[in-house]
Amino acid sequence: MRTWTPETDGYDDQRTGFQRRDPHRPARIFGATNAHDIQKAVRYARDHNLRLAVQASGHGHTTPTEGVLLTTSGFAGVTVDPAQQTATIQAGATWQQVVAATTPYGLAPLSGSFPGVGAISYTLGGGIGLMARKYGFAADHVRRIELVTPDGELRSVTPDDEELFWAVRGGGGNFGVVTELEIGLFEVSTIAGGSLYYDLAITPDALQVWREWTATVPEEITSAVSALVIPDLPMVPEPLRGKHIAQLQLCVLADLATAEQLIAPLRALGEPVMDTFGELPYAESSRIFAEPEQPHGYRGRNLLLAELDPVALSTVPELAGPKAPAMCVVGIRHLGGALSRPPAIPNAVGRREAQYALTVLSPGDEDFSALHSSVLEPWTSIGRQLNFSFGPLTPDEIAEAYEPTDFERLRKLRQQLDPTGLLQPNHAI
C-alpha cells in the first residue's frame, strides 16, 4: 500500500476526485489495494486521533478532511456469478467497471445515470438508478457487505446481523468502510433509451407535458428531466449551443416499438432540437443522460416531493433560466413504482413515499446558496435524498432524509460503533 503526505510527489493527484471544489487536505493519504490496507488505514487514524474520509470517485465529496484520506481506486475488482445473478464489487469500483463486467452475461446492475460514480457509495446512499421504478433502490438488492468498523475489525455483514445490515443499506458511510458488496443483477441486456432535447424558447410547455405524462406511465419507464442553459461552446453539439434546453431523459424496459408508443405523448411536443432515443445495449446506458465527464467543482441541493406542483414547475424557466445570475441545472427525477415499496429485507432508505426528486446544481466556486434557495422556495418538500445533496448539510437537514424513528435508530448505532467520530462521511449522522 502506498501512502502520501503533503511533501510527497503525487499528493495533489491523490487528494482530488471528480468533485474539485474545496478538495481534501489530509495529513496522510492511504492508497488501498485490498481489505487489509483498509484495516491499516482505519487503525492508523484511530491510533493517531485523526478523522478518516474515504474516496472512490469523489462525486459526493462535501467537506474536506485534514486527517486521513483513504483512496480506493486501486481496489476496484468486480466478480460476476451468472448462475446466481450476483456481482461482488470491491471498494473502489465505479459503475462503468461493474457494467463492463456484467453485461457480457446479459445481466445488468441497478447502476446510475453517470458511469464514473463509485458503485458502493452510491448504493450505501440508496441508489436511484436507470431502472429504479421497476426494481427499486440499489440498496434493496444488496446480498452481503464486508466492512471495516471503526475499531479496525473486518466484518462480514449479512441479513443475520439485522441491525448493521439494515443501517448500512441507506445509512451511507457512517458505520464503517465497506470493502466489498455482493449485489443482485437483472436479466437486462438491451433497453430503449436516450434523450429528447427541446428548446424551451420554442417549446415552453415541455416541462408541464413531461409532468402530466409521468402520471400515466407504467413502472417499466424510469425518466427524468433536466432544464439548463447550454453554453455556446465548440465541444457542445451544435443544435444545443446557447439554448435553454429541457432534456427529457428516458429509460424504457421494452422493445423499441412498444417504447415509442409509450413516449408518444412526449413526441407530440414536436420535433426536438436533438433526439438520441433508440435501442441501446445496457453497456451504453450512460448515453441516456450524457452527463459531463470532466471533473469540476459544483454545489447542489435536493428536495423530495410528494407531487410535482404545476405552479412551482412553471417558475423554473424564470428562476433558473437565462436570467439567473449563475448557471443552474434543475433536474427532476420521477420516482414511485418499486421505489415506494418496502424491500424484502428492511433497510434504512427513507422517504419512500416521495414521487419526485428535485435537484438544483451549479458549477463553479461561488456561493450559490441564495440562488438555490430562490429556485427551491416555491416547492413543498417532504425530505431530501443525500446522494443528490452536493454540499454540507446541517444535522437537521440530514435528518430530513429519514423517518424520525429510523434516524434515531441510526444515530444510536453510529454512537455505539463510532463514539469518537473517527469516520468522516459526506453526511454524518
PLY file of the C-alpha trace (Angstrom):
ply
format ascii 1.0
element vertex 429
property float x
property float y
property float z
element edge 428
property int vertex1
property int vertex2
end_header
0.00 0.00 0.00
1.29 3.43 -0.94
0.98 6.45 1.30
1.32 10.16 0.59
1.84 13.26 2.71
1.80 16.93 1.65
5.53 16.64 0.96
5.19 13.58 -1.31
5.08 13.63 -5.10
1.59 12.75 -6.30
-0.16 14.06 -3.19
-2.29 16.57 -5.11
-3.37 13.99 -7.67
-4.45 11.58 -4.96
-6.43 14.03 -2.86
-8.70 15.22 -5.68
-11.65 13.36 -7.12
-14.38 14.21 -9.62
-15.65 16.99 -7.32
-12.90 19.62 -7.46
-14.42 22.19 -5.13
-12.69 22.53 -1.74
-10.53 19.38 -2.07
-9.31 17.25 0.79
-6.22 18.46 2.68
-5.23 15.28 4.56
-2.20 14.84 6.75
-1.77 11.40 5.19
-3.28 9.51 2.26
-3.52 5.73 2.12
-4.00 4.09 -1.28
-5.75 0.80 -0.58
-5.38 -2.25 -2.81
-7.09 -4.79 -0.53
-9.19 -5.09 2.62
-6.09 -5.42 4.82
-4.90 -2.00 3.60
-8.24 -0.52 4.64
-7.85 -2.03 8.09
-4.37 -0.49 8.40
-5.70 2.96 7.41
-8.58 2.79 9.89
-6.27 1.67 12.69
-3.76 4.39 11.84
-6.46 7.06 12.04
-7.76 5.61 15.31
-4.31 5.38 16.90
-3.40 8.94 15.88
-6.76 10.51 16.81
-7.40 11.58 13.22
-10.67 11.59 11.32
-10.88 9.35 8.24
-12.62 10.05 4.94
-12.96 7.59 2.06
-12.78 8.48 -1.61
-13.61 6.28 -4.60
-14.63 8.61 -7.42
-15.20 11.66 -5.23
-18.52 12.74 -6.75
-20.31 13.28 -3.45
-17.42 14.96 -1.61
-18.79 17.78 0.54
-16.38 18.51 3.42
-12.58 18.21 3.21
-10.72 16.12 5.72
-7.49 17.26 7.34
-6.87 13.85 8.87
-6.58 10.62 6.88
-7.87 10.17 3.33
-8.34 6.58 2.17
-8.43 6.26 -1.62
-9.83 3.06 -3.11
-9.43 3.40 -6.88
-6.70 0.74 -6.73
-9.10 -1.75 -5.14
-11.78 -1.99 -7.81
-12.27 -5.59 -8.86
-15.64 -6.98 -9.97
-16.54 -10.70 -9.96
-19.75 -11.97 -11.56
-21.65 -15.15 -10.68
-24.03 -15.52 -13.64
-25.75 -18.59 -12.18
-26.70 -16.70 -9.00
-27.15 -13.42 -10.90
-24.89 -11.56 -8.50
-21.78 -9.42 -8.67
-19.18 -8.89 -5.96
-17.73 -5.40 -6.18
-14.70 -4.05 -4.36
-14.45 -0.70 -2.59
-13.26 1.50 -5.47
-15.25 0.08 -8.38
-17.23 2.52 -10.48
-20.47 1.65 -12.21
-18.60 1.67 -15.51
-16.42 -1.17 -14.26
-19.41 -3.09 -12.89
-21.43 -2.71 -16.10
-18.45 -3.81 -18.19
-18.18 -6.98 -16.10
-21.88 -7.88 -16.00
-23.22 -7.09 -19.47
-21.33 -9.91 -21.29
-23.63 -12.27 -19.34
-26.81 -10.43 -20.34
-27.08 -9.08 -16.78
-27.31 -5.51 -15.55
-26.85 -3.86 -12.13
-29.05 -1.08 -10.79
-26.49 1.48 -11.90
-26.97 5.22 -12.08
-27.01 7.85 -14.77
-23.25 8.51 -14.72
-20.85 5.54 -15.07
-17.96 7.23 -13.25
-19.74 7.26 -9.88
-18.42 4.92 -7.18
-20.78 1.94 -7.08
-20.53 1.31 -3.35
-21.01 4.86 -2.09
-23.95 5.24 -4.50
-25.54 2.04 -3.17
-25.00 2.84 0.50
-26.90 6.11 -0.01
-29.85 4.28 -1.54
-29.11 4.45 -5.24
-31.76 5.73 -7.67
-30.81 4.21 -10.99
-31.92 3.98 -14.59
-34.35 1.11 -13.85
-35.40 2.33 -10.41
-39.17 2.42 -10.89
-39.14 -1.23 -11.96
-36.65 -2.67 -9.45
-36.35 -0.15 -6.60
-33.29 1.24 -4.87
-29.88 -0.34 -5.42
-29.65 -0.74 -1.63
-32.70 -3.02 -1.75
-30.71 -5.65 -3.65
-27.54 -5.91 -1.57
-26.92 -9.53 -0.50
-23.77 -9.23 1.64
-21.49 -6.49 2.98
-17.85 -6.68 4.03
-16.72 -3.67 6.05
-14.10 -2.46 8.47
-15.72 -0.94 11.53
-14.11 2.00 13.40
-12.43 -0.42 15.81
-10.39 -1.74 12.87
-12.14 -5.11 12.63
-13.19 -6.62 9.29
-16.75 -7.89 9.49
-18.97 -9.84 7.10
-22.48 -8.46 7.42
-25.47 -10.48 6.22
-29.19 -10.36 6.99
-28.41 -12.37 10.13
-26.72 -9.23 11.51
-30.06 -7.47 11.40
-29.18 -4.05 12.83
-25.97 -3.35 10.89
-27.29 -4.88 7.65
-30.32 -2.60 7.97
-28.30 0.52 8.74
-25.53 0.35 6.14
-28.05 -0.03 3.29
-29.24 3.56 3.23
-27.19 4.99 6.08
-24.14 5.71 3.95
-20.59 5.59 5.26
-21.49 6.23 8.89
-20.81 2.75 10.26
-17.59 1.56 8.67
-15.56 1.41 5.48
-17.13 -1.06 3.07
-14.52 -3.21 1.38
-16.89 -5.33 -0.70
-20.57 -5.64 -1.63
-22.45 -8.53 -3.15
-25.35 -7.21 -5.21
-28.20 -8.71 -7.21
-28.28 -8.39 -11.01
-31.14 -8.41 -13.51
-31.70 -10.06 -16.87
-31.47 -6.90 -18.94
-29.18 -6.66 -21.94
-30.98 -4.06 -24.07
-33.15 -1.07 -23.24
-34.92 1.66 -25.16
-33.33 4.85 -24.00
-31.95 8.27 -24.74
-32.96 11.90 -24.52
-35.32 14.24 -26.30
-33.93 17.78 -26.22
-36.43 20.63 -26.53
-35.66 24.34 -26.78
-37.80 25.96 -24.09
-37.94 29.17 -26.13
-39.78 27.21 -28.85
-41.49 24.51 -26.75
-42.22 26.22 -23.41
-44.68 23.54 -22.28
-42.11 20.69 -22.38
-41.78 20.54 -18.58
-45.53 20.52 -18.00
-46.14 17.86 -20.65
-43.49 15.65 -19.04
-45.15 16.18 -15.64
-48.56 15.14 -16.98
-47.07 12.15 -18.81
-45.33 10.77 -15.70
-48.73 10.37 -14.03
-49.71 7.83 -16.71
-46.64 5.65 -17.26
-46.01 2.05 -16.16
-43.14 1.03 -13.90
-41.14 -0.11 -16.93
-40.40 3.58 -17.55
-37.93 5.50 -15.41
-37.45 9.08 -16.55
-36.14 12.49 -15.60
-35.91 15.98 -17.00
-33.07 18.49 -16.77
-33.56 22.16 -17.55
-30.42 24.18 -18.23
-28.91 26.85 -20.43
-26.34 25.07 -22.60
-23.09 27.02 -23.05
-22.30 28.18 -26.56
-19.02 26.30 -26.81
-17.36 24.29 -29.62
-17.43 20.99 -27.67
-21.24 21.19 -27.33
-23.38 19.62 -30.11
-24.30 22.44 -32.48
-28.12 22.09 -32.13
-27.89 22.74 -28.37
-25.43 25.64 -28.21
-26.66 28.69 -26.33
-30.20 27.36 -25.89
-32.33 26.92 -22.78
-32.92 23.18 -23.05
-35.34 20.75 -21.44
-33.63 17.36 -21.74
-36.18 14.56 -21.29
-34.15 11.53 -20.16
-35.82 8.18 -20.78
-35.16 4.53 -19.94
-37.85 2.07 -21.08
-37.72 -1.66 -20.37
-39.48 -2.67 -23.57
-38.76 -3.25 -27.23
-38.33 -0.11 -29.30
-41.75 -0.25 -30.99
-43.54 -0.53 -27.64
-41.33 2.17 -26.15
-42.18 4.57 -28.98
-45.87 4.05 -28.28
-45.30 4.80 -24.61
-43.40 8.04 -25.25
-45.78 9.25 -27.99
-47.24 11.99 -25.73
-43.75 13.47 -25.43
-43.10 13.30 -29.16
-46.38 15.19 -29.63
-44.48 18.26 -28.37
-42.97 18.47 -31.85
-39.57 17.91 -33.37
-36.84 18.08 -30.71
-33.69 20.02 -31.48
-31.78 16.79 -30.79
-33.03 13.22 -30.40
-30.90 10.33 -29.08
-33.72 7.93 -28.18
-33.43 4.42 -29.57
-32.45 0.86 -28.80
-29.39 0.73 -26.55
-27.22 -2.07 -25.21
-27.21 -1.64 -21.44
-23.43 -1.30 -21.70
-24.09 2.08 -23.39
-26.76 3.25 -20.96
-24.69 6.29 -19.97
-25.80 7.83 -23.29
-29.26 8.45 -21.78
-28.21 11.33 -19.51
-24.96 12.08 -21.38
-23.54 13.88 -18.35
-20.22 15.78 -18.43
-17.20 13.56 -17.85
-14.70 16.30 -16.99
-14.05 16.71 -13.23
-15.17 20.10 -11.93
-16.38 21.91 -8.83
-20.08 22.30 -8.08
-22.69 22.71 -5.37
-26.23 21.38 -5.35
-29.28 20.96 -3.15
-32.06 18.40 -3.28
-35.69 18.14 -2.21
-38.06 15.19 -2.29
-41.62 15.93 -3.38
-44.96 14.21 -2.88
-46.17 15.70 -6.16
-44.91 17.90 -8.94
-46.81 21.12 -8.40
-47.51 22.72 -11.81
-47.34 26.26 -10.39
-43.91 25.65 -8.83
-42.76 23.93 -12.02
-43.73 27.00 -14.04
-41.20 29.08 -12.08
-38.18 27.02 -13.21
-37.53 28.76 -16.58
-37.61 32.19 -14.96
-35.64 31.47 -11.78
-33.07 29.05 -13.22
-33.00 30.03 -16.90
-31.11 32.62 -18.93
-31.84 35.40 -16.41
-30.34 33.53 -13.45
-27.17 35.13 -12.01
-25.24 31.86 -12.45
-25.67 28.64 -14.38
-28.36 26.40 -12.88
-29.12 22.80 -13.77
-32.55 21.85 -12.43
-33.01 18.08 -12.51
-36.25 16.30 -11.65
-36.42 12.51 -11.40
-39.67 10.56 -11.45
-39.80 8.16 -8.50
-42.64 5.93 -7.31
-43.21 2.40 -8.54
-40.89 -0.09 -6.86
-39.11 2.77 -5.07
-42.24 3.28 -2.99
-42.47 -0.32 -1.84
-40.56 -1.79 1.13
-37.75 -4.18 0.20
-37.83 -7.88 1.00
-35.29 -7.25 3.77
-35.87 -3.88 5.51
-33.21 -1.17 5.20
-32.69 2.43 6.27
-33.60 4.10 2.95
-36.13 6.76 3.87
-38.91 8.85 2.37
-40.13 6.12 0.03
-43.42 7.95 -0.37
-41.72 10.62 -2.48
-42.83 10.71 -6.11
-40.20 13.09 -7.45
-36.66 14.19 -6.56
-35.73 17.79 -7.40
-32.10 18.91 -7.52
-30.62 22.29 -8.37
-26.90 22.30 -9.18
-24.44 24.99 -10.22
-20.85 24.52 -11.36
-18.13 26.79 -10.01
-16.66 28.03 -6.75
-19.16 30.81 -5.97
-21.63 30.95 -3.10
-24.81 29.68 -4.74
-26.90 29.45 -1.57
-29.14 32.45 -2.29
-29.70 31.39 -5.90
-30.52 27.80 -4.99
-32.83 28.93 -2.19
-34.77 31.11 -4.62
-35.15 28.22 -7.09
-36.34 25.82 -4.38
-38.54 28.27 -2.46
-41.75 27.60 -4.47
-41.63 23.88 -3.70
-43.07 21.95 -0.74
-40.53 19.39 0.43
-41.17 16.12 2.26
-37.48 15.36 2.79
-34.25 15.06 0.85
-32.05 12.46 -0.86
-28.49 12.63 0.44
-26.91 11.20 -2.72
-28.10 14.31 -4.58
-27.10 16.81 -1.87
-23.81 18.25 -3.11
-22.67 20.40 -0.23
-22.51 20.46 3.57
-25.82 19.94 5.38
-26.85 20.75 8.93
-27.75 17.88 11.28
-31.44 18.78 10.94
-31.17 18.70 7.14
-29.52 15.27 7.23
-32.30 14.01 9.49
-34.85 15.02 6.83
-33.63 12.13 4.67
-35.09 9.58 7.09
-38.20 8.73 9.05
-37.73 10.18 12.58
-37.70 6.77 14.30
-35.23 5.42 11.73
-32.95 8.41 12.15
-32.86 7.93 15.91
-32.06 4.25 15.39
-29.22 5.15 13.02
-27.93 7.79 15.41
-27.75 5.33 18.31
-25.93 2.73 16.22
-23.42 5.31 14.99
-22.73 6.35 18.58
-22.28 2.71 19.56
-19.88 1.86 16.71
-18.04 5.18 16.38
-18.25 7.03 19.70
-15.23 9.24 18.92
-16.43 10.28 15.45
-13.47 8.71 13.64
-15.40 8.36 10.37
-15.99 11.44 8.25
-18.71 10.50 5.74
-20.17 13.05 3.32
-23.25 13.44 5.50
-22.59 12.45 9.11
-25.40 11.04 11.23
0 1
1 2
2 3
3 4
4 5
5 6
6 7
7 8
8 9
9 10
10 11
11 12
12 13
13 14
14 15
15 16
16 17
17 18
18 19
19 20
20 21
21 22
22 23
23 24
24 25
25 26
26 27
27 28
28 29
29 30
30 31
31 32
32 33
33 34
34 35
35 36
36 37
37 38
38 39
39 40
40 41
41 42
42 43
43 44
44 45
45 46
46 47
47 48
48 49
49 50
50 51
51 52
52 53
53 54
54 55
55 56
56 57
57 58
58 59
59 60
60 61
61 62
62 63
63 64
64 65
65 66
66 67
67 68
68 69
69 70
70 71
71 72
72 73
73 74
74 75
75 76
76 77
77 78
78 79
79 80
80 81
81 82
82 83
83 84
84 85
85 86
86 87
87 88
88 89
89 90
90 91
91 92
92 93
93 94
94 95
95 96
96 97
97 98
98 99
99 100
100 101
101 102
102 103
103 104
104 105
105 106
106 107
107 108
108 109
109 110
110 111
111 112
112 113
113 114
114 115
115 116
116 117
117 118
118 119
119 120
120 121
121 122
122 123
123 124
124 125
125 126
126 127
127 128
128 129
129 130
130 131
131 132
132 133
133 134
134 135
135 136
136 137
137 138
138 139
139 140
140 141
141 142
142 143
143 144
144 145
145 146
146 147
147 148
148 149
149 150
150 151
151 152
152 153
153 154
154 155
155 156
156 157
157 158
158 159
159 160
160 161
161 162
162 163
163 164
164 165
165 166
166 167
167 168
168 169
169 170
170 171
171 172
172 173
173 174
174 175
175 176
176 177
177 178
178 179
179 180
180 181
181 182
182 183
183 184
184 185
185 186
186 187
187 188
188 189
189 190
190 191
191 192
192 193
193 194
194 195
195 196
196 197
197 198
198 199
199 200
200 201
201 202
202 203
203 204
204 205
205 206
206 207
207 208
208 209
209 210
210 211
211 212
212 213
213 214
214 215
215 216
216 217
217 218
218 219
219 220
220 221
221 222
222 223
223 224
224 225
225 226
226 227
227 228
228 229
229 230
230 231
231 232
232 233
233 234
234 235
235 236
236 237
237 238
238 239
239 240
240 241
241 242
242 243
243 244
244 245
245 246
246 247
247 248
248 249
249 250
250 251
251 252
252 253
253 254
254 255
255 256
256 257
257 258
258 259
259 260
260 261
261 262
262 263
263 264
264 265
265 266
266 267
267 268
268 269
269 270
270 271
271 272
272 273
273 274
274 275
275 276
276 277
277 278
278 279
279 280
280 281
281 282
282 283
283 284
284 285
285 286
286 287
287 288
288 289
289 290
290 291
291 292
292 293
293 294
294 295
295 296
296 297
297 298
298 299
299 300
300 301
301 302
302 303
303 304
304 305
305 306
306 307
307 308
308 309
309 310
310 311
311 312
312 313
313 314
314 315
315 316
316 317
317 318
318 319
319 320
320 321
321 322
322 323
323 324
324 325
325 326
326 327
327 328
328 329
329 330
330 331
331 332
332 333
333 334
334 335
335 336
336 337
337 338
338 339
339 340
340 341
341 342
342 343
343 344
344 345
345 346
346 347
347 348
348 349
349 350
350 351
351 352
352 353
353 354
354 355
355 356
356 357
357 358
358 359
359 360
360 361
361 362
362 363
363 364
364 365
365 366
366 367
367 368
368 369
369 370
370 371
371 372
372 373
373 374
374 375
375 376
376 377
377 378
378 379
379 380
380 381
381 382
382 383
383 384
384 385
385 386
386 387
387 388
388 389
389 390
390 391
391 392
392 393
393 394
394 395
395 396
396 397
397 398
398 399
399 400
400 401
401 402
402 403
403 404
404 405
405 406
406 407
407 408
408 409
409 410
410 411
411 412
412 413
413 414
414 415
415 416
416 417
417 418
418 419
419 420
420 421
421 422
422 423
423 424
424 425
425 426
426 427
427 428
